[in-house]
Amino acid sequence: MADELIPVTPETETEPEPEEPIKPRKNGLYPGVSDELAENMKSGWADTELTDLEPVAQAGHTAARRAALSARFPGERLVIPSGGLKTRSNDTEYPFRASVEYAYLTGNQTEDGVLVLEPVADGHKATIHLLPRSDRENGEFWLSGHGELWVGRRHSLTEAEQVYGIPASDVRELADALREATGPVRVVRGYDAGIEAALTDKVTAERDEELRVFLSEARLVKDEFEIGELQKAVDSTVRGFEDVVRVLDKAEATSERYIEGTFFLRARVEGNDVGYGSICAAGPHATTLHWVRNDGAVRSGELLLLDAGVETHTYYTADVTRTLPINGTYTEIQKKIYDAVYDAQEAGIAAVQPGGKYRDFHDAAQRVLAERIVEWGLVEGPVERVLELGLQRRWTLHGTGHMLGMDVHDCAAARVESYVDGVLEPGMVLTVEPGLYFQADDLTVPVEYRGIGVRIEDDILVTEDGNRNLSAGLPRRSDEVEAWMARLTG
């Protein structure tokens, strides 16, 4: 990484002065930059304004989403920031990801953006407030570490209007305008401290939370564009899993990191990133639900629990898990546990139906797992008693799924009555992911069970007449998994 230009001051100057010292700019903004260089950098650049830009693919959908938001909060100013860069260490930053609320309503993914819906007579006027292109007149484009020559070109405001279908304005003027604004205001909190400070006397936590909840619940049912993006994410994820199977021999020679890196390559080549930290859990690590250290050994004869998802360029992520025999063949005890989880998942998927309760698929999967642990003598029955007391949870641990979308755990701010206690509708997309986890130090189970963790997870779309498994391209049944692995490694 190139070093940023540092203004020369008595504290930072280490080189001897040249025979004829460079004269500082008269305005004093950039000491150490000669007037001649400053003037030279202002001119001689081609006009790169783009005039033939196409709107983003989701522009029609984002307009409909803003219209629904407008209808919910008539007469109120609504402020939705994208957020800013976060420091990773010293002067380096994490890759930026815009807030889901902002990206959902605009399609824009740049830092420091703010969508404002101003109330008007017949609804709201939307404006997207963005940083304009770097200023060539004052030298920002080459002297600032966030200028165009350092981090790349961004759209002009005119270009942004074409791309996102929303009038654009300079975000640097927004805070002052909001301070002087009158009337009711709501803001999505947690992304832009400067914008929140400008509104500090105009908003309340309760009213702002209502805005956040509405935007979360609006994403419960996916539109046609979103379903297409989720399928795209899943299809890339399937290819990523195939990539991993083909290099398991190399992973055995290194570690779980080889698996993580292999899948990450697919995510970066075909998408934006991974949708969450990949879980590449081999052997007993598979019993740790969120094993993301991925620094353990990969051994023949053990299982690999791979929980990973590609995120598309529009932020929609897959979330898929397979538990694979590292040498291509399940042992008898591995197959016994795997098949129990498969049966539980089959029952859970079957319960995903329009008009059914959201909780039904969890209850169906948990019942099958409870039946198996009673059958194996791990806990005393009957099954109804086990379920009533939740005794199966020692080995099942987690819920059987969650909503999926622009967040891997999507719609997290939705009300309980709209989500967990709600009813499934066509267009909802959720995961079904039962698991059994026998910790290596669990003395309540036979020794041959210890250190085995199995989870199977698929992404399920609720349809008008049932459901569709978006991740059906990956085999699930144990014999099909073995045959699939043999084809890929043969």
MISEMAR-827028 format. One line per 10 residues: their letters; for each residue x, y, z of C-alpha. Coordinates in steps of 0.001 Angstrom, whole numbers, plus 500000, padded with zeros to 6 digits. Each point is the difference from the previous one (the first is absolute). Layout:
# residues N
a> X,Y,Z ~ ...
This chain:
# residues 490
madelipvtp> 500000,500000,500000 ~ 501305,503436,499069 ~ 500633,502453,502797 ~ 497791,503067,500194 ~ 501456,503417,499354 ~ 500882,501549,503337 ~ 500185,503794,500281 ~ 503539,501058,500843 ~ 500224,501476,503493 ~ 502922,500487,502402
etetepepee> 498902,496831,501821 ~ 499806,497749,496905 ~ 502752,501399,497803 ~ 502965,497601,499913 ~ 501680,500802,496680 ~ 502418,502927,499717 ~ 498500,503060,498398 ~ 500734,500439,496293 ~ 502212,502851,498963 ~ 496904,501941,498914
pikprkngly> 497164,499102,502425 ~ 496597,499304,498487 ~ 497684,502901,500664 ~ 496782,499003,501804 ~ 496682,500695,498340 ~ 498740,503460,500764 ~ 496775,498668,501567 ~ 502025,497851,502373 ~ 497855,496908,499494 ~ 502794,497749,498828
pgvsdelaen> 503422,501046,501313 ~ 502851,498633,497960 ~ 498089,500135,496698 ~ 501339,502657,497649 ~ 497690,502402,498239 ~ 501304,498678,496715 ~ 499142,496380,500810 ~ 496605,500983,501397 ~ 499154,501912,496811 ~ 501346,497184,497818
mksgwadtel> 497752,497442,501704 ~ 496877,502083,499342 ~ 500152,499749,496224 ~ 500666,497598,497171 ~ 497360,497445,500963 ~ 497453,498625,497523 ~ 496301,500437,500695 ~ 498838,496582,501239 ~ 496366,500810,500755 ~ 497944,496928,499014
tdlepvaqag> 496771,500591,498083 ~ 498819,496536,498937 ~ 499511,498339,503369 ~ 497273,497418,500567 ~ 497924,499898,503205 ~ 500865,497252,502481 ~ 497985,496836,499423 ~ 497968,500472,503184 ~ 499090,503660,499379 ~ 496309,499249,499473
htaarraals> 499893,497892,503151 ~ 501773,502586,502150 ~ 497474,502612,498826 ~ 497138,497743,501087 ~ 501674,499452,503373 ~ 500344,503761,500533 ~ 496334,500442,499084 ~ 498992,497461,502662 ~ 502192,501779,502540 ~ 498442,503336,499055
arfpgerlvi> 496492,498627,500467 ~ 500864,498683,503464 ~ 501329,503334,501330 ~ 498058,502813,498279 ~ 501024,503563,500793 ~ 503300,499009,501648 ~ 503583,500543,498897 ~ 501797,496625,499783 ~ 503790,499772,500121 ~ 501828,496774,499086
psgglktrsn> 503845,500114,500003 ~ 502352,497541,498320 ~ 502718,500285,502625 ~ 503714,500748,499720 ~ 503350,498262,499905 ~ 501181,498209,503142 ~ 503637,499904,501063 ~ 501610,496580,499957 ~ 503386,501105,501277 ~ 501776,503344,500052
dteypfrasv> 499352,501467,496533 ~ 498433,496958,498331 ~ 496274,499335,499826 ~ 497677,497044,499667 ~ 498336,499498,496609 ~ 496859,502088,500048 ~ 496515,498495,499987 ~ 497065,502413,499957 ~ 497213,499614,502540 ~ 497379,497513,498865
eyayltgnqt> 497186,502524,500459 ~ 501736,502517,497728 ~ 501006,497489,497311 ~ 496499,498463,500042 ~ 498401,503381,499268 ~ 502546,501393,497518 ~ 502194,497313,498437 ~ 502968,502242,500838 ~ 502955,498591,501944 ~ 502347,502950,500525
edgvlvlepv> 501154,501260,503364 ~ 498648,503184,501593 ~ 496807,499979,497955 ~ 496659,500999,501504 ~ 496511,499477,498586 ~ 497519,502653,501105 ~ 496256,499834,499353 ~ 498589,503515,500353 ~ 496233,500238,500564 ~ 498070,501715,497204
adghkatihl> 496300,500405,499245 ~ 499570,496629,498308 ~ 502522,497912,501927 ~ 503757,500470,500104 ~ 502781,501297,497801 ~ 503052,497727,500147 ~ 503530,501379,499732 ~ 503210,497995,500202 ~ 502756,502037,501621 ~ 503466,498929,498873
lprsdrenge> 503566,501202,499825 ~ 500534,501576,496574 ~ 503098,499238,497979 ~ 503301,501128,501518 ~ 500676,503712,499578 ~ 502824,500674,497544 ~ 500079,503725,500757 ~ 501086,499650,503624 ~ 502200,496932,499476 ~ 497797,497584,501957
fwlsghgelw> 500062,497441,497188 ~ 503740,499347,500380 ~ 500984,501322,503424 ~ 497303,498382,502114 ~ 500390,496347,500925 ~ 496369,499528,498979 ~ 500359,501957,496773 ~ 499383,498596,496554 ~ 503638,499237,499142 ~ 500322,498003,503235
vgrrhsltea> 496802,497985,500184 ~ 498467,500262,496538 ~ 497352,501976,498213 ~ 496494,500362,501404 ~ 496892,501083,498139 ~ 499218,503648,499612 ~ 496645,501064,501414 ~ 498559,500180,496483 ~ 501204,496476,499277 ~ 498587,498746,503298
eqvygipasd> 496571,501323,499057 ~ 500110,497937,496803 ~ 501200,496834,501750 ~ 497670,499989,503011 ~ 497015,501893,498638 ~ 500023,502431,502931 ~ 500867,503726,500027 ~ 503487,500412,501501 ~ 501480,502727,502171 ~ 503300,500732,501780
vreladalre> 499969,498183,503346 ~ 502432,502506,501518 ~ 497168,502527,500149 ~ 497483,497650,501580 ~ 500822,500253,503709 ~ 499490,503771,500044 ~ 496716,499648,498114 ~ 498749,497390,502462 ~ 500846,502215,502970 ~ 497728,502687,498605
atgpvrvvrg> 497227,497616,498906 ~ 496616,500138,501683 ~ 497285,497420,500426 ~ 500119,496341,501100 ~ 503159,498071,499114 ~ 501093,496373,500274 ~ 503522,498626,499429 ~ 501446,496500,499771 ~ 502523,500070,502815 ~ 503413,498455,500391
ydagieaalt> 501579,500863,496652 ~ 500835,503711,499894 ~ 500845,501847,503209 ~ 500189,503366,498237 ~ 496509,499730,498570 ~ 498634,498814,503334 ~ 501646,502946,501770 ~ 498329,502400,497568 ~ 496638,498487,500935 ~ 500586,499539,503711
dkvtaerdee> 497225,502378,501083 ~ 497535,498873,497347 ~ 499767,496218,500411 ~ 499163,497449,502680 ~ 501286,496468,500426 ~ 496476,498577,499995 ~ 498993,501626,496722 ~ 503287,499088,498341 ~ 499579,496392,501077 ~ 496609,499914,498260
lrvflsearl> 501756,500975,496775 ~ 502641,497294,500428 ~ 497369,497361,500760 ~ 497926,500943,496964 ~ 503002,499706,497680 ~ 500882,496623,501513 ~ 496484,498636,499600 ~ 499787,501358,496444 ~ 502716,497489,499064 ~ 498113,496955,501317
vkdefeigel> 498411,499402,496592 ~ 502459,500167,497124 ~ 499151,501497,496624 ~ 500870,498391,496674 ~ 503370,501744,499780 ~ 501015,498857,503482 ~ 499068,496376,499344 ~ 502100,500073,496833 ~ 502972,501403,501902 ~ 499663,497379,502731
qkavdstvrg> 499938,497243,497382 ~ 503111,501525,498438 ~ 501709,499984,503399 ~ 499042,496382,500583 ~ 501202,498900,496560 ~ 503418,501540,500634 ~ 500040,498377,503433 ~ 499366,496582,498440 ~ 503035,500538,497774 ~ 502003,501072,503055
fedvvrvldk> 499151,496748,501776 ~ 501096,498062,496918 ~ 503284,501931,500037 ~ 500580,498945,503605 ~ 499352,496306,499363 ~ 502537,500020,497172 ~ 502780,501277,502297 ~ 499360,498007,503171 ~ 503298,498186,499491 ~ 501825,503348,500065
aeatseryie> 498037,501037,503084 ~ 501172,496824,501732 ~ 503575,501077,499305 ~ 499392,503472,501448 ~ 496957,500904,502128 ~ 496407,501230,500018 ~ 501405,503290,498669 ~ 500451,498374,496582 ~ 496274,499280,499925 ~ 499159,503532,501094
gtfflrarve> 502253,501510,497357 ~ 498673,497744,497254 ~ 496406,501001,500653 ~ 500947,503664,500399 ~ 501554,499996,496529 ~ 496676,498935,498484 ~ 498152,502649,502031 ~ 502291,502791,498846 ~ 500108,498907,496360 ~ 496238,499587,499586
gndvgygsic> 498623,502263,502706 ~ 500760,502843,502358 ~ 501343,497954,502902 ~ 499004,497214,502327 ~ 496711,500793,501696 ~ 501439,499182,503443 ~ 503101,498419,501472 ~ 500293,496535,498484 ~ 499819,497100,502458 ~ 502524,497398,498822
aagphattlh> 499822,497635,502935 ~ 501822,496676,499744 ~ 499859,497208,502542 ~ 498916,501070,503500 ~ 499910,503656,498934 ~ 496687,499151,498323 ~ 498419,499932,503455 ~ 500756,503730,500442 ~ 497068,501796,498385 ~ 501876,503076,498799
wvrndgavrs> 503499,498641,499448 ~ 501609,502735,497879 ~ 503627,499739,501116 ~ 500452,497377,497295 ~ 503513,499143,501130 ~ 499568,496308,500811 ~ 501175,496817,498357 ~ 498033,498252,497250 ~ 500251,496241,500479 ~ 498859,497063,497890
gelllldagv> 497307,498018,501748 ~ 498493,503061,501702 ~ 497173,502305,498893 ~ 500164,503508,498588 ~ 497101,502304,500889 ~ 500071,502761,497388 ~ 497561,502878,500603 ~ 500579,502714,497403 ~ 498242,502347,497611 ~ 500866,502259,497086
ethtyytadv> 498684,503568,500158 ~ 499005,501543,496666 ~ 501054,503460,498863 ~ 496573,501206,501163 ~ 500580,498646,503551 ~ 497724,496935,499887 ~ 501596,496991,501661 ~ 499598,496251,499928 ~ 500363,497975,503208 ~ 500635,496302,499398
trtlpingty> 501499,497215,502120 ~ 501172,496526,499095 ~ 501786,497526,502254 ~ 502361,497995,497830 ~ 502176,496919,500625 ~ 503517,501262,499364 ~ 501058,496723,498369 ~ 496746,499748,498037 ~ 498262,497292,502035 ~ 498028,500250,503247
teiqkkiyda> 500834,497550,502774 ~ 497110,498056,501483 ~ 499569,502312,502987 ~ 500457,503134,497872 ~ 497326,498781,497599 ~ 497652,499168,502873 ~ 500207,503539,501367 ~ 499971,501614,496556 ~ 496902,498086,498907 ~ 498178,501068,503162
vydaqeagia> 500709,503647,499197 ~ 498972,499430,496381 ~ 496661,498543,501124 ~ 499487,502976,502308 ~ 500728,502410,497162 ~ 497595,498177,497696 ~ 497263,500408,502614 ~ 500892,503681,500449 ~ 499973,500778,496282 ~ 496649,498238,499583
avqpggkyrd> 498541,502315,502653 ~ 500935,503140,498032 ~ 496636,500827,498449 ~ 498103,503232,499284 ~ 497533,500650,502782 ~ 501923,497824,502425 ~ 501537,501337,503171 ~ 503629,501074,499853 ~ 500772,497793,503001 ~ 498655,496847,498314
fhdaaqrvla> 503208,499025,498214 ~ 502024,500297,503193 ~ 497527,497910,501955 ~ 499896,497325,497290 ~ 503784,499684,499841 ~ 500415,499994,503785 ~ 497460,497199,500343 ~ 501987,497728,497683 ~ 503235,500706,501854 ~ 498315,499362,503345
erivewglve> 498697,496692,498693 ~ 503513,498953,498993 ~ 501695,500862,503277 ~ 497290,498095,501889 ~ 500428,497069,497594 ~ 503767,500042,500570 ~ 499539,500030,503761 ~ 501648,503355,500550 ~ 497008,501307,501952 ~ 496958,498395,501538
gpvervlelg> 496709,500342,498110 ~ 497278,500346,499132 ~ 500675,502480,497210 ~ 497280,502397,501183 ~ 501732,500260,503356 ~ 503346,500685,498341 ~ 498523,502773,497856 ~ 498056,501538,502868 ~ 503138,500230,502140 ~ 502262,500865,497074
lqrrwtlhgt> 502406,497187,500869 ~ 501046,499541,496367 ~ 501576,503433,500036 ~ 503150,498667,501685 ~ 500880,498623,496563 ~ 497921,502136,497605 ~ 500842,503387,501567 ~ 498606,502486,497475 ~ 496847,500953,498163 ~ 499335,498218,496720
ghmlgmdvhd> 500204,503031,497725 ~ 499568,503705,499352 ~ 498986,502463,497318 ~ 502546,500594,497254 ~ 500656,502995,497754 ~ 502341,502999,500059 ~ 501054,498881,503466 ~ 500778,496370,500670 ~ 497667,500316,502999 ~ 497598,502269,498173
caaarvesyv> 497142,502066,501453 ~ 501525,499822,503480 ~ 498193,503122,501243 ~ 496549,498678,499055 ~ 497461,499615,502780 ~ 499516,496528,501457 ~ 496389,499932,498856 ~ 501064,500734,496422 ~ 502901,497570,499878 ~ 500432,497163,502500
dgvlepgmvl> 496298,499897,500908 ~ 498946,500903,496477 ~ 498588,498120,497017 ~ 501981,499002,496919 ~ 499169,501787,496744 ~ 501072,499394,496392 ~ 503229,501880,499359 ~ 501540,499382,503410 ~ 503422,498343,499916 ~ 501323,498176,503022
tvepglyfqa> 502555,497399,500985 ~ 499204,496542,501339 ~ 503069,498768,501882 ~ 499616,497366,502734 ~ 503110,498593,501617 ~ 501325,497566,502569 ~ 503189,500809,501902 ~ 501726,497589,502363 ~ 502777,501821,501803 ~ 503341,498247,500389
ddltvpveyr> 499714,500231,503799 ~ 496356,498921,500314 ~ 500021,497042,502355 ~ 496244,499441,499636 ~ 500354,498453,496527 ~ 501891,496926,498817 ~ 503627,500662,499167 ~ 499479,499361,496286 ~ 497573,502964,499820 ~ 502415,502486,501551
gigvrieddi> 501512,502634,497741 ~ 497442,499525,497216 ~ 497995,503013,498817 ~ 497539,499917,497111 ~ 497915,502809,498495 ~ 498159,500078,496670 ~ 498694,503363,498817 ~ 498084,501119,496929 ~ 498404,503232,498835 ~ 496252,499588,499509
lvtedgnrnl> 497635,502299,498087 ~ 496350,499969,501039 ~ 497899,499670,496826 ~ 496275,500267,499310 ~ 499558,496234,500261 ~ 502803,498920,502332 ~ 503710,500692,499844 ~ 503057,499849,497754 ~ 503468,499051,501151 ~ 502276,502625,498460
saglprrsde> 503065,497939,500937 ~ 498775,496687,498593 ~ 503063,499983,497741 ~ 501987,498608,502932 ~ 499199,496376,500934 ~ 498739,499382,503530 ~ 499359,496274,500450 ~ 503078,498187,501324 ~ 500350,497596,497063 ~ 499537,502872,497534
veawmarltg> 502670,502030,501797 ~ 502462,497137,499717 ~ 499249,499524,496286 ~ 500315,503740,499368 ~ 503370,500173,501745 ~ 501231,496982,498059 ~ 499107,501691,496708 ~ 501812,503182,500938 ~ 503169,498288,501235 ~ 500109,497007,497647
